[in-house]
Amino acid sequence: MTDRTRSGHETTSPAPRVARRRRAPLPLLVPAALGFLFLVAPFVALLVRSPWGDLGSLVTSQGALQALWLSLRTATAATVVCLILGVPLAWVLARTSFPGQNLVRSIVTLPLVMPPVVGGVALLSLLGRRGLLGSLLDTAFGFTVPFTTLAVVIAETFVALPFLVLSVDGSLRSADLRYEQAAAVLGASPWYVFRRVTLPLVGPSVAAGGLLSFARALGEFGATITFAGNFPGTTQTMPLAIYLAMQDDPSTALALSLVLMAVSLAVLIGLRSRWVSGLIGVAS
């Protein structure tokens, strides 16, 4: 429908408003509620069972602080590597066309569906002392990667990188190309367009992907224990410390789990709606 303005020109009437949200029908509401309870009940149990009276002493113990500090350092380093490698990779997948592109995109997402322990075995096959690349490093430089802090960063990067790539890739594919095309027509170089036009356009998705990568790296367990081991002060991150504490000191395990849950919740709160919107393209 169109409306006439005072000048006599026709204007398009605004689109009809979205209908009000209705009550969910009972056949949908019941399983939805059960699904929510299934997800929230373990966290409620963790809060109830946590040793709140001794929480301060447990969390500030030497072993806990050591594991927490190592986790924060390695997760931050892994996130930086994800940003350095993941943003260009996402741009290549979204803005170029080449043979085998779908295969490359599938390989990038493989760590998301593959058991992390398999990723640890794969990293050992590549960088172990007898691995394809690790044997060369050991022979030529006497340098070994596994069971070091560097191995923790590599393992965390391996499992976290797809989160960043998919976030930025989806945002790039749904972004308006006219701004980049206009800059190119005005004589801007491709590198200038990428830095001054493309990156600002997908900035929220880069930030969201970085936070998701950080959270994933912080909680990594399987690939880390397989590829880096569990050595206090060197490779024992928070998830590994929790696993070890469950065998001897469940109270410490509960306290450390509470810390990780709080950090994960803070990350989700940090992903404000305007950032999360950059992830919508991932599902499309």
JOWOJO-V404371 format. One record per residue. N is the residue number from 1. SS is DSSP state (H for helix, E for strand, C for the rest). PHI is phi in whole degrees, 0 to 359 (none if undefined). D_FIRST is the distance of its C-alpha to the first C-alpha in Angstrom with 1 decimal. Layout:
[[N | SS | PHI | D_FIRST] [N | SS | PHI | D_FIRST]]
This chain:
[[1 | C | none | 0.0] [2 | E | 231 | 3.8] [3 | E | 240 | 7.0] [4 | E | 268 | 10.4] [5 | C | 275 | 13.3] [6 | C | 298 | 16.8] [7 | C | 279 | 17.7] [8 | C | 95 | 15.3] [9 | C | 280 | 13.4] [10 | E | 268 | 9.7] [11 | E | 233 | 8.7] [12 | E | 284 | 6.4] [13 | C | 288 | 5.9] [14 | C | 298 | 8.8] [15 | C | 294 | 9.3] [16 | C | 299 | 10.6] [17 | C | 293 | 14.3] [18 | C | 294 | 16.9] [19 | C | 300 | 18.7] [20 | C | 299 | 22.0] [21 | C | 292 | 25.0] [22 | C | 255 | 27.0] [23 | C | 293 | 30.7] [24 | C | 287 | 32.2] [25 | C | 295 | 33.7] [26 | H | 304 | 37.5] [27 | H | 299 | 38.1] [28 | H | 265 | 36.2] [29 | H | 293 | 37.4] [30 | H | 296 | 41.1] [31 | H | 295 | 41.4] [32 | H | 295 | 39.1] [33 | H | 295 | 41.5] [34 | H | 296 | 44.5] [35 | H | 297 | 43.2] [36 | H | 295 | 42.8] [37 | H | 296 | 46.3] [38 | H | 299 | 47.7] [39 | H | 279 | 46.5] [40 | H | 273 | 47.4] [41 | H | 302 | 50.7] [42 | H | 299 | 52.8] [43 | H | 290 | 51.7] [44 | H | 298 | 52.5] [45 | H | 297 | 55.9] [46 | H | 297 | 56.5] [47 | H | 295 | 55.9] [48 | H | 291 | 58.1] [49 | H | 277 | 60.9] [50 | C | 296 | 60.9] [51 | C | 281 | 64.2] [52 | H | 299 | 62.7] [53 | H | 294 | 66.2] [54 | H | 253 | 67.3] [55 | H | 300 | 64.0] [56 | H | 300 | 65.1] [57 | H | 291 | 68.4] [58 | H | 290 | 67.0] [59 | H | 287 | 64.1] [60 | C | 264 | 66.4] [61 | C | 294 | 69.2] [62 | H | 299 | 70.4] [63 | H | 295 | 69.1] [64 | H | 293 | 65.7] [65 | H | 295 | 65.2] [66 | H | 297 | 66.5] [67 | H | 293 | 64.0] [68 | H | 294 | 61.1] [69 | H | 297 | 62.0] [70 | H | 296 | 62.3] [71 | H | 297 | 59.0] [72 | H | 295 | 57.2] [73 | H | 294 | 58.9] [74 | H | 290 | 58.3] [75 | H | 294 | 54.7] [76 | H | 295 | 54.0] [77 | H | 297 | 55.8] [78 | H | 296 | 54.0] [79 | H | 295 | 50.6] [80 | H | 298 | 51.6] [81 | H | 297 | 52.6] [82 | H | 300 | 49.3] [83 | H | 294 | 47.4] [84 | H | 294 | 49.7] [85 | H | 268 | 49.5] [86 | H | 285 | 46.2] [87 | H | 296 | 43.8] [88 | H | 299 | 45.1] [89 | H | 297 | 45.2] [90 | H | 297 | 41.6] [91 | H | 297 | 40.7] [92 | H | 298 | 42.7] [93 | H | 291 | 41.0] [94 | H | 269 | 37.5] [95 | H | 250 | 37.8] [96 | C | 236 | 40.5] [97 | C | 226 | 41.2] [98 | C | 207 | 44.7] [99 | C | 298 | 46.6] [100 | C | 79 | 46.8] [101 | H | 297 | 43.9] [102 | H | 296 | 42.9] [103 | H | 294 | 46.5] [104 | H | 298 | 46.7] [105 | H | 297 | 43.7] [106 | H | 293 | 45.2] [107 | H | 294 | 48.5] [108 | H | 298 | 46.9] [109 | H | 274 | 45.4] [110 | H | 303 | 48.7] [111 | H | 300 | 50.2] [112 | H | 289 | 47.3] [113 | H | 253 | 48.4] [114 | C | 275 | 52.1] [115 | C | 303 | 54.6] [116 | H | 304 | 55.7] [117 | H | 295 | 59.3] [118 | H | 293 | 58.7] [119 | H | 298 | 57.3] [120 | H | 297 | 60.6] [121 | H | 296 | 62.7] [122 | H | 297 | 60.7] [123 | H | 295 | 61.3] [124 | H | 296 | 65.0] [125 | H | 295 | 65.1] [126 | H | 269 | 63.8] [127 | H | 247 | 65.5] [128 | C | 294 | 68.3] [129 | C | 301 | 71.9] [130 | C | 253 | 71.9] [131 | C | 283 | 68.3] [132 | C | 300 | 67.1] [133 | C | 260 | 66.6] [134 | H | 297 | 68.5] [135 | H | 295 | 71.8] [136 | H | 292 | 71.5] [137 | H | 296 | 70.9] [138 | H | 291 | 73.8] [139 | H | 288 | 76.1] [140 | H | 279 | 75.3] [141 | H | 236 | 74.6] [142 | C | 64 | 75.9] [143 | C | 250 | 72.4] [144 | C | 240 | 70.9] [145 | C | 267 | 67.4] [146 | C | 301 | 67.5] [147 | C | 63 | 68.5] [148 | C | 232 | 67.7] [149 | H | 296 | 65.0] [150 | H | 300 | 63.5] [151 | H | 297 | 63.1] [152 | H | 297 | 61.1] [153 | H | 298 | 58.7] [154 | H | 296 | 58.4] [155 | H | 298 | 57.8] [156 | H | 292 | 55.1] [157 | H | 296 | 53.4] [158 | H | 299 | 53.5] [159 | H | 273 | 51.6] [160 | H | 264 | 49.2] [161 | H | 303 | 48.1] [162 | H | 301 | 45.6] [163 | H | 299 | 43.6] [164 | H | 289 | 43.1] [165 | H | 298 | 42.5] [166 | H | 294 | 39.8] [167 | H | 298 | 38.1] [168 | H | 287 | 38.1] [169 | H | 300 | 37.4] [170 | H | 298 | 34.2] [171 | H | 292 | 33.0] [172 | H | 295 | 33.9] [173 | H | 290 | 32.2] [174 | H | 259 | 28.9] [175 | C | 284 | 29.3] [176 | C | 284 | 27.5] [177 | C | 280 | 29.9] [178 | H | 296 | 28.7] [179 | H | 293 | 31.0] [180 | H | 292 | 34.0] [181 | H | 294 | 33.3] [182 | H | 295 | 33.0] [183 | H | 295 | 36.3] [184 | H | 293 | 38.0] [185 | H | 296 | 36.9] [186 | C | 282 | 38.4] [187 | C | 100 | 41.7] [188 | C | 289 | 41.8] [189 | C | 286 | 44.1] [190 | H | 304 | 42.9] [191 | H | 292 | 44.9] [192 | H | 294 | 43.5] [193 | H | 299 | 39.9] [194 | H | 296 | 40.8] [195 | H | 286 | 42.5] [196 | H | 260 | 40.2] [197 | H | 240 | 36.7] [198 | H | 292 | 36.7] [199 | H | 300 | 38.8] [200 | H | 300 | 36.8] [201 | H | 295 | 33.6] [202 | H | 256 | 35.2] [203 | H | 307 | 37.5] [204 | H | 301 | 36.1] [205 | H | 289 | 36.6] [206 | H | 297 | 40.1] [207 | H | 296 | 40.9] [208 | H | 296 | 39.6] [209 | H | 296 | 41.5] [210 | H | 296 | 44.6] [211 | H | 294 | 44.6] [212 | H | 296 | 44.2] [213 | H | 296 | 47.0] [214 | H | 298 | 49.2] [215 | H | 296 | 48.8] [216 | H | 294 | 49.5] [217 | H | 294 | 52.5] [218 | H | 296 | 53.8] [219 | C | 262 | 53.8] [220 | C | 293 | 55.2] [221 | C | 229 | 58.2] [222 | H | 300 | 58.9] [223 | H | 293 | 59.0] [224 | H | 293 | 60.7] [225 | H | 291 | 63.6] [226 | H | 282 | 64.1] [227 | H | 265 | 64.0] [228 | C | 250 | 65.2] [229 | C | 82 | 67.3] [230 | C | 225 | 67.8] [231 | C | 249 | 70.1] [232 | C | 304 | 69.9] [233 | C | 84 | 69.1] [234 | C | 243 | 68.3] [235 | C | 228 | 65.8] [236 | C | 277 | 65.4] [237 | C | 276 | 61.9] [238 | H | 301 | 60.5] [239 | H | 301 | 59.5] [240 | H | 291 | 63.0] [241 | H | 295 | 64.6] [242 | H | 295 | 62.8] [243 | H | 300 | 63.9] [244 | H | 290 | 67.5] [245 | H | 292 | 67.5] [246 | H | 299 | 66.3] [247 | H | 278 | 69.7] [248 | H | 243 | 71.9] [249 | C | 218 | 70.0] [250 | H | 301 | 66.9] [251 | H | 297 | 66.4] [252 | H | 296 | 65.9] [253 | H | 299 | 63.5] [254 | H | 296 | 61.4] [255 | H | 295 | 61.5] [256 | H | 293 | 60.5] [257 | H | 297 | 57.7] [258 | H | 296 | 56.4] [259 | H | 296 | 56.4] [260 | H | 296 | 54.5] [261 | H | 297 | 52.0] [262 | H | 295 | 51.5] [263 | H | 295 | 50.9] [264 | H | 298 | 48.4] [265 | H | 295 | 46.5] [266 | H | 297 | 46.6] [267 | H | 296 | 45.1] [268 | H | 295 | 42.2] [269 | H | 294 | 41.6] [270 | H | 294 | 41.7] [271 | C | 280 | 38.9] [272 | C | 295 | 36.1] [273 | H | 303 | 32.6] [274 | H | 289 | 31.7] [275 | H | 278 | 34.7] [276 | H | 298 | 34.0] [277 | H | 300 | 30.6] [278 | H | 289 | 32.6] [279 | H | 268 | 34.1] [280 | H | 299 | 31.0] [281 | H | 295 | 31.3] [282 | H | 296 | 34.8] [283 | H | 279 | 33.6] [284 | C | 276 | 31.1]]
